[in-house]
Amino acid sequence: MTENHSIIQTMAPRALFMRYLIPSLFGMLLMSVNILVDGLFVSHGLGEQGLAAVNISVPIYSIIFSISLWIGMGGATLYSIALGEGDVVKAKAIFTQSLLLTVIVAGTILGIGLIFEREVAYLFGANDTIIELVLDYLHVLLLFGVVFVIENILSIFIRNDGNPNLAMAGLIVTAIANMILNYLFIFVFEFGMKGVAYAIVIAGLIGIGVLSTHFFNPQRNLGIALTFFKELQLSAILIIGFPSFLVEGAAALVVILFNITFNRFMGDSGLAAYAVINYLHTVFLMLFIGVGAALQPITSYLYGAMQYERMGVFLKLAIMTATILGILLMLLGFFGNTFIVQLFGITDPVIADYAELGIHYFFIGYLFLGINMVLLEFYQSIGRARYATMIVILRVVIFFVPLLMIVPAFFGKNSIWLIFPLSEALALIVVLLAIKLRWIRLMPRARVL
């Protein structure tokens, strides 16, 4: 056991949680700022149609990201549990299997997407006005999407190998590189939509270079196992990581369904207004993912070491953090909506008014989303994939999709913004009720994978 992992069992809970939370949140915050700046660059440099075109393409990035999270979080959970059990050889084999599986699966999906990219663009909500802009951006993401997959896998495992600061550094360098390249490619070289996409890809390659320095760290356990095939953990990786795939896959589905709904009720104006909110939502979702990313390595390791009481302390800290963050974001939506819309340079009064209303209503959902994400991440981190999966299904399938189909038809275009907070609140109520009635257990009785 390295020094990085021995402190998980000995350091004071609050100090240990902050050791993982601060790098995770800071890295995610800078990545979020990068996403926001990316949107501002596109909005000011390529106009409102360019912003809408990027938003139409976002689901393919979510799908790519979901593959890496699916296999990465499943593998990383097993990796940390193996380290908690003291089995370094098994941990290395799990990392090797996860890396290879991710590249194969993501590469196959991206290849199929390249063959049918125009059909994919229309499926995601593009119309004839912006289809060419969408294809310029989408083609590059499909061609080089494996870069994002490798970068995310390395970041997840490095964090679980006790080096959250390097995982943060990788995110920081990637974000800064992307901002610089975006400015150059949009405003200096005028590469258009393709330039925006290539900036993301090149920044990702730079991030991989930074993360790769972990393999020269003497404190590391992470490494390639040449005999990784002797004890395959593929099914366990896929089962435990499946909720992460559902989270990102559901995010892609939500964007697609929102785009279709806004296009139906408001046309291009609705798409542009939602593009502003979706850029912000991507930013804030990253912050909640950051809270879960800080919790997961700790609870997975403690689960492997069977220190359940200590594990519960960290769960409470994560829920408290997510709740405070949700309150702050809700207040931002109440009092900062006009400033946010002005920041994006929206000049059309119809789009601006609709986006301001959307921010005011939509941001209420963050009060509930944070707790849902923490509970989901916690159950996944201890191998309780069915509980984590249940939370995703409640949020999206049981509540979001039916509400989106029914509510706007009766209450009009403004009610679309309320679907997100309603679905998150109802899902949280059901989960808390299930825990209260002991239909699901908050803490495990024994370690069962």
C-alpha positions as CSV (number, residue, x, y, z in Angstrom):
1,M,0.0,0.0,0.0
2,T,1.5,3.4,-1.1
3,E,1.5,6.5,1.1
4,N,-1.2,8.0,-1.1
5,H,-3.6,5.2,-0.1
6,S,-2.6,4.7,3.5
7,I,-3.9,8.2,4.3
8,I,-7.4,7.2,3.2
9,Q,-7.5,5.0,6.4
10,T,-5.8,7.4,8.7
11,M,-6.4,11.1,7.8
12,A,-9.3,13.1,9.4
13,P,-12.4,12.7,7.2
14,R,-13.0,16.4,6.5
15,A,-9.3,17.0,5.6
16,L,-9.2,13.9,3.4
17,F,-12.4,14.8,1.6
18,M,-11.0,18.3,0.9
19,R,-7.8,16.8,-0.3
20,Y,-9.8,15.1,-3.1
21,L,-12.6,17.6,-3.4
22,I,-10.5,20.8,-4.0
23,P,-8.5,19.3,-7.0
24,S,-11.6,17.7,-8.4
25,L,-13.8,20.8,-8.1
26,F,-11.0,23.2,-9.3
27,G,-10.2,21.0,-12.3
28,M,-13.9,20.6,-13.2
29,L,-14.5,24.4,-12.6
30,L,-11.7,25.3,-15.0
31,M,-13.1,22.7,-17.5
32,S,-16.5,24.3,-16.9
33,V,-15.1,27.8,-17.5
34,N,-13.5,26.4,-20.6
35,I,-16.9,25.2,-21.9
36,L,-18.4,28.6,-21.1
37,V,-15.6,30.5,-22.8
38,D,-15.9,28.1,-25.7
39,G,-19.6,29.1,-26.0
40,L,-18.8,32.8,-25.7
41,F,-16.2,32.5,-28.5
42,V,-18.6,30.6,-30.7
43,S,-21.5,33.0,-30.0
44,H,-19.4,36.2,-30.6
45,G,-17.3,34.8,-33.5
46,L,-19.7,32.6,-35.4
47,G,-23.1,34.0,-34.3
48,E,-26.2,32.5,-32.8
49,Q,-26.5,29.9,-35.6
50,G,-22.9,28.7,-34.8
51,L,-23.9,28.4,-31.1
52,A,-27.0,26.4,-32.0
53,A,-24.9,24.2,-34.3
54,V,-22.4,23.3,-31.5
55,N,-25.3,22.6,-29.2
56,I,-26.8,20.2,-31.7
57,S,-23.5,18.3,-31.9
58,V,-23.1,18.1,-28.1
59,P,-24.8,14.7,-27.7
60,I,-22.1,13.0,-29.7
61,Y,-19.5,14.3,-27.2
62,S,-21.8,13.1,-24.4
63,I,-22.0,9.6,-26.0
64,I,-18.2,9.4,-26.3
65,F,-17.8,10.7,-22.8
66,S,-20.4,8.2,-21.5
67,I,-18.5,5.3,-23.0
68,S,-15.3,6.4,-21.2
69,L,-17.2,7.0,-17.9
70,W,-19.0,3.6,-18.2
71,I,-15.8,1.6,-18.5
72,G,-13.6,4.0,-16.6
73,M,-15.8,4.3,-13.5
74,G,-16.6,0.6,-13.5
75,G,-12.9,-0.3,-13.8
76,A,-11.8,2.4,-11.4
77,T,-14.2,1.2,-8.7
78,L,-12.9,-2.3,-9.0
79,Y,-9.3,-0.9,-9.1
80,S,-9.7,0.9,-5.8
81,I,-11.5,-2.0,-4.2
82,A,-8.6,-4.3,-5.3
83,L,-6.1,-1.8,-3.8
84,G,-8.1,-1.7,-0.6
85,E,-7.8,-5.5,-0.5
86,G,-4.1,-5.2,-1.1
87,D,-4.1,-6.9,-4.6
88,V,-1.9,-4.6,-6.8
89,V,-1.5,-7.2,-9.6
90,K,-5.3,-7.5,-9.9
91,A,-5.6,-3.7,-9.9
92,K,-3.2,-3.3,-12.8
93,A,-5.0,-6.0,-14.8
94,I,-8.3,-4.2,-14.3
95,F,-6.7,-0.9,-15.6
96,T,-5.3,-2.6,-18.7
97,Q,-8.6,-4.3,-19.5
98,S,-10.5,-1.1,-19.0
99,L,-8.2,0.9,-21.3
100,L,-8.4,-1.6,-24.2
101,L,-12.1,-2.1,-23.9
102,T,-12.8,1.6,-24.0
103,V,-10.8,2.2,-27.1
104,I,-12.4,-0.7,-28.9
105,V,-16.0,0.1,-28.0
106,A,-15.7,3.9,-28.6
107,G,-13.8,3.4,-31.8
108,T,-16.5,1.2,-33.2
109,I,-19.3,3.7,-32.3
110,L,-17.3,6.6,-33.8
111,G,-16.7,4.7,-37.0
112,I,-20.4,4.0,-37.4
113,G,-21.1,7.6,-36.7
114,L,-18.7,8.7,-39.5
115,I,-20.6,6.5,-42.0
116,F,-24.0,8.0,-41.2
117,E,-22.9,11.5,-39.9
118,R,-25.6,13.5,-41.9
119,E,-28.3,11.2,-40.5
120,V,-26.9,11.6,-37.0
121,A,-27.0,15.4,-37.3
122,Y,-30.7,15.4,-38.3
123,L,-31.4,12.9,-35.6
124,F,-29.9,15.2,-33.0
125,G,-32.2,18.0,-34.0
126,A,-30.4,19.9,-36.8
127,N,-32.5,21.6,-39.5
128,D,-31.7,22.7,-43.0
129,T,-30.6,26.1,-41.9
130,I,-27.7,25.0,-39.8
131,I,-27.0,21.4,-41.1
132,E,-23.6,22.3,-42.8
133,L,-22.4,24.1,-39.7
134,V,-23.3,21.1,-37.6
135,L,-21.5,18.7,-40.0
136,D,-18.3,20.8,-40.0
137,Y,-18.1,20.4,-36.2
138,L,-19.5,16.9,-35.9
139,H,-17.1,15.3,-38.5
140,V,-14.0,16.3,-36.5
141,L,-15.5,15.0,-33.2
142,L,-16.3,11.6,-34.8
143,L,-12.9,11.4,-36.5
144,F,-10.8,12.1,-33.4
145,G,-13.2,11.3,-30.5
146,V,-11.0,8.5,-29.2
147,V,-8.7,11.2,-27.9
148,F,-11.3,12.3,-25.4
149,V,-11.9,8.7,-24.3
150,I,-8.2,8.0,-23.5
151,E,-7.8,11.3,-21.7
152,N,-10.9,10.7,-19.5
153,I,-9.9,7.1,-18.7
154,L,-6.4,8.2,-17.6
155,S,-7.8,11.0,-15.5
156,I,-10.2,8.7,-13.7
157,F,-7.6,6.0,-12.9
158,I,-5.0,8.5,-11.9
159,R,-7.4,10.0,-9.3
160,N,-8.1,6.5,-8.0
161,D,-4.4,5.8,-7.8
162,G,-4.1,8.5,-5.1
163,N,-3.0,11.4,-7.3
164,P,-5.9,13.8,-7.6
165,N,-3.6,16.8,-8.1
166,L,-2.3,15.4,-11.4
167,A,-5.8,14.6,-12.5
168,M,-6.6,18.2,-11.8
169,A,-3.5,19.4,-13.6
170,G,-4.5,17.5,-16.7
171,L,-7.9,19.1,-16.7
172,I,-6.4,22.6,-16.2
173,V,-3.8,22.3,-19.0
174,T,-6.5,20.9,-21.4
175,A,-8.9,23.7,-20.6
176,I,-6.3,26.5,-21.0
177,A,-5.0,25.0,-24.2
178,N,-8.5,24.8,-25.6
179,M,-9.3,28.4,-24.7
180,I,-6.1,29.6,-26.4
181,L,-6.6,27.5,-29.5
182,N,-10.3,28.5,-29.8
183,Y,-9.4,32.2,-29.8
184,L,-6.7,31.6,-32.4
185,F,-8.8,29.3,-34.7
186,I,-12.0,31.4,-34.5
187,F,-10.7,35.0,-34.5
188,V,-7.2,34.9,-35.9
189,F,-7.2,32.2,-38.5
190,E,-11.0,32.2,-39.0
191,F,-11.2,28.4,-39.4
192,G,-14.9,28.4,-38.5
193,M,-16.7,25.5,-36.9
194,K,-13.9,23.0,-37.8
195,G,-11.5,25.2,-35.9
196,V,-13.7,24.9,-32.8
197,A,-13.6,21.1,-33.0
198,Y,-9.9,20.9,-33.8
199,A,-9.1,23.1,-30.8
200,I,-10.8,20.5,-28.5
201,V,-9.0,17.6,-30.1
202,I,-5.5,19.2,-29.9
203,A,-6.1,20.3,-26.3
204,G,-7.1,16.7,-25.4
205,L,-3.8,15.4,-26.8
206,I,-1.9,17.9,-24.7
207,G,-3.9,16.8,-21.7
208,I,-2.9,13.2,-22.3
209,G,0.7,14.2,-22.4
210,V,0.4,15.8,-18.9
211,L,-1.5,12.8,-17.4
212,S,1.1,10.3,-18.8
213,T,3.7,11.8,-16.4
214,H,2.0,9.8,-13.7
215,F,3.6,6.6,-14.9
216,F,7.0,8.0,-13.9
217,N,5.8,8.6,-10.3
218,P,7.4,6.1,-7.8
219,Q,4.3,6.2,-5.6
220,R,2.1,4.9,-8.4
221,N,0.4,1.5,-8.6
222,L,-1.1,2.2,-12.0
223,G,0.5,0.4,-14.9
224,I,0.0,-2.0,-17.8
225,A,-0.3,-5.7,-17.0
226,L,1.0,-7.9,-19.8
227,T,-1.0,-10.8,-18.4
228,F,-4.2,-8.9,-18.1
229,F,-6.2,-11.6,-19.9
230,K,-5.7,-14.3,-17.2
231,E,-8.5,-13.1,-15.0
232,L,-11.0,-11.0,-17.1
233,Q,-13.2,-8.6,-15.2
234,L,-15.1,-7.3,-18.2
235,S,-18.6,-8.1,-17.0
236,A,-18.0,-6.6,-13.6
237,I,-16.5,-3.5,-15.1
238,L,-19.5,-3.1,-17.4
239,I,-22.1,-3.8,-14.7
240,I,-20.6,-1.4,-12.1
241,G,-19.9,1.3,-14.6
242,F,-23.3,1.1,-16.3
243,P,-24.9,3.9,-14.2
244,S,-22.2,6.4,-15.3
245,F,-23.0,5.4,-18.9
246,L,-26.6,6.0,-18.2
247,V,-25.9,9.4,-16.7
248,E,-24.1,10.7,-19.7
249,G,-26.2,8.8,-22.2
250,A,-29.3,10.3,-20.5
251,A,-27.7,13.7,-20.7
252,A,-27.4,13.2,-24.5
253,L,-31.0,12.0,-24.7
254,V,-32.2,15.0,-22.7
255,V,-30.4,17.5,-25.0
256,I,-31.8,15.7,-28.1
257,L,-35.4,15.7,-26.7
258,F,-35.1,19.3,-25.6
259,N,-33.7,20.4,-29.0
260,I,-36.7,18.7,-30.7
261,T,-39.2,20.2,-28.3
262,F,-37.8,23.8,-28.5
263,N,-37.6,23.5,-32.3
264,R,-41.2,22.4,-32.3
265,F,-42.5,25.2,-30.1
266,M,-40.1,28.1,-30.9
267,G,-38.0,27.2,-34.0
268,D,-34.5,28.7,-34.3
269,S,-35.2,31.1,-31.4
270,G,-35.9,28.3,-29.0
271,L,-32.8,26.4,-30.1
272,A,-30.6,29.4,-29.6
273,A,-32.1,30.2,-26.2
274,Y,-31.7,26.5,-25.1
275,A,-28.1,26.6,-26.4
276,V,-27.3,29.3,-23.8
277,I,-28.9,27.3,-20.9
278,N,-27.3,24.0,-22.1
279,Y,-23.8,25.5,-22.1
280,L,-24.4,26.6,-18.5
281,H,-25.9,23.3,-17.6
282,T,-22.9,21.5,-18.9
283,V,-20.7,23.7,-16.8
284,F,-22.7,23.1,-13.6
285,L,-23.2,19.4,-14.2
286,M,-19.4,19.1,-14.3
287,L,-19.2,20.6,-10.8
288,F,-21.6,18.0,-9.4
289,I,-19.6,15.3,-11.2
290,G,-16.6,16.8,-9.5
291,V,-18.2,16.2,-6.0
292,G,-18.9,12.6,-7.0
293,A,-15.4,12.2,-8.4
294,A,-14.0,13.3,-5.1
295,L,-16.2,10.8,-3.2
296,Q,-15.7,7.7,-5.4
297,P,-12.0,6.9,-4.8
298,I,-12.4,7.2,-1.0
299,T,-15.5,5.1,-0.6
300,S,-14.4,2.4,-3.1
301,Y,-11.1,2.0,-1.2
302,L,-12.8,2.0,2.2
303,Y,-15.4,-0.5,0.9
304,G,-12.5,-2.8,-0.2
305,A,-11.0,-2.4,3.3
306,M,-14.5,-2.9,4.9
307,Q,-14.5,0.4,6.9
308,Y,-18.2,1.1,6.4
309,E,-18.7,3.5,9.3
310,R,-15.9,5.8,8.0
311,M,-17.4,5.5,4.6
312,G,-20.7,6.9,5.8
313,V,-19.0,10.0,7.1
314,F,-17.7,10.9,3.6
315,L,-21.2,10.3,2.1
316,K,-22.6,12.9,4.5
317,L,-19.8,15.4,3.6
318,A,-20.5,14.9,-0.1
319,I,-24.3,15.4,0.3
320,M,-23.7,18.6,2.3
321,T,-21.3,19.9,-0.4
322,A,-23.8,19.2,-3.2
323,T,-26.6,20.8,-1.3
324,I,-24.7,24.1,-0.7
325,L,-23.6,24.1,-4.4
326,G,-27.2,23.6,-5.5
327,I,-28.5,26.5,-3.4
328,L,-25.8,28.8,-4.8
329,L,-26.7,28.0,-8.3
330,M,-30.4,28.4,-7.8
331,L,-29.7,31.9,-6.4
332,L,-27.6,32.6,-9.4
333,G,-30.5,31.7,-11.6
334,F,-32.8,34.0,-9.7
335,F,-30.6,37.1,-9.6
336,G,-28.1,36.7,-12.4
337,N,-30.1,35.6,-15.4
338,T,-30.1,38.9,-17.3
339,F,-26.3,39.3,-16.8
340,I,-25.7,35.7,-18.1
341,V,-27.7,36.3,-21.3
342,Q,-25.9,39.6,-21.9
343,L,-22.6,37.8,-21.4
344,F,-23.4,35.5,-24.4
345,G,-24.0,38.6,-26.6
346,I,-27.6,37.6,-27.5
347,T,-29.1,40.6,-29.4
348,D,-32.4,39.2,-30.5
349,P,-34.9,40.3,-27.8
350,V,-37.1,37.2,-28.3
351,I,-34.2,34.9,-27.7
352,A,-32.9,37.0,-24.8
353,D,-36.2,37.2,-23.0
354,Y,-36.9,33.5,-23.4
355,A,-33.4,32.5,-22.2
356,E,-33.7,34.7,-19.1
357,L,-37.0,33.1,-18.2
358,G,-35.4,29.7,-18.8
359,I,-32.4,30.4,-16.5
360,H,-34.8,31.5,-13.8
361,Y,-36.9,28.3,-13.9
362,F,-34.2,25.7,-15.0
363,F,-31.7,26.5,-12.2
364,I,-34.2,25.4,-9.5
365,G,-33.4,21.9,-10.5
366,Y,-29.8,22.1,-9.2
367,L,-31.1,22.1,-5.7
368,F,-32.1,18.4,-6.3
369,L,-29.7,17.3,-9.0
370,G,-26.7,17.5,-6.7
371,I,-28.0,15.1,-4.1
372,N,-29.2,12.7,-6.8
373,M,-25.7,12.7,-8.3
374,V,-24.0,12.1,-5.0
375,L,-26.3,9.2,-4.0
376,L,-25.8,7.7,-7.5
377,E,-22.0,8.0,-7.3
378,F,-22.0,6.5,-3.8
379,Y,-23.9,3.4,-4.7
380,Q,-21.8,2.9,-7.8
381,S,-18.6,3.3,-5.9
382,I,-19.5,0.4,-3.7
383,G,-20.7,-1.9,-6.5
384,R,-24.4,-1.4,-5.9
385,A,-25.0,-0.7,-9.6
386,R,-28.7,-1.5,-9.5
387,Y,-29.4,1.3,-7.0
388,A,-27.4,3.8,-9.0
389,T,-29.2,2.7,-12.2
390,M,-32.6,3.1,-10.5
391,I,-31.8,6.8,-9.7
392,V,-30.9,7.5,-13.4
393,I,-34.1,5.7,-14.6
394,L,-36.2,7.7,-12.2
395,R,-34.7,11.0,-13.3
396,V,-35.0,10.5,-17.0
397,V,-37.3,7.6,-18.1
398,I,-39.9,7.7,-15.3
399,F,-40.2,11.5,-14.9
400,F,-38.4,13.6,-17.5
401,V,-39.6,12.0,-20.8
402,P,-43.3,11.7,-19.8
403,L,-43.3,15.3,-18.4
404,L,-41.7,16.7,-21.5
405,M,-44.3,15.0,-23.7
406,I,-47.3,16.1,-21.6
407,V,-46.6,19.4,-19.9
408,P,-45.7,21.7,-22.9
409,A,-48.7,20.4,-24.8
410,F,-51.0,21.7,-22.0
411,F,-49.1,24.7,-20.6
412,G,-47.2,26.1,-23.6
413,K,-43.6,26.9,-24.4
414,N,-42.6,28.5,-21.1
415,S,-43.4,25.3,-19.2
416,I,-40.6,23.5,-21.0
417,W,-38.1,25.1,-18.7
418,L,-39.8,23.5,-15.6
419,I,-39.4,19.9,-16.8
420,F,-35.8,19.6,-15.5
421,P,-36.5,20.8,-11.9
422,L,-39.7,18.8,-11.7
423,S,-38.1,15.5,-12.8
424,E,-35.1,15.9,-10.5
425,A,-37.3,16.8,-7.5
426,L,-39.7,13.9,-8.0
427,A,-36.8,11.4,-8.5
428,L,-35.1,12.6,-5.2
429,I,-38.4,12.3,-3.3
430,V,-38.8,8.7,-4.5
431,V,-35.2,7.8,-3.6
432,L,-35.4,9.3,-0.1
433,L,-38.7,7.5,0.5
434,A,-37.2,4.2,-0.6
435,I,-34.3,4.7,1.8
436,K,-36.7,5.8,4.6
437,L,-38.8,2.7,4.1
438,R,-35.7,0.5,3.8
439,W,-36.6,-0.7,0.3
440,I,-33.0,0.1,-0.5
441,R,-30.2,0.2,2.1
442,L,-28.1,3.4,2.4
443,M,-25.1,1.5,3.8
444,P,-24.0,-2.1,2.9
445,R,-24.2,-5.0,5.4
446,A,-21.3,-6.8,3.7
447,R,-19.1,-6.5,0.6
448,V,-20.9,-8.3,-2.2
449,L,-20.0,-7.5,-5.9
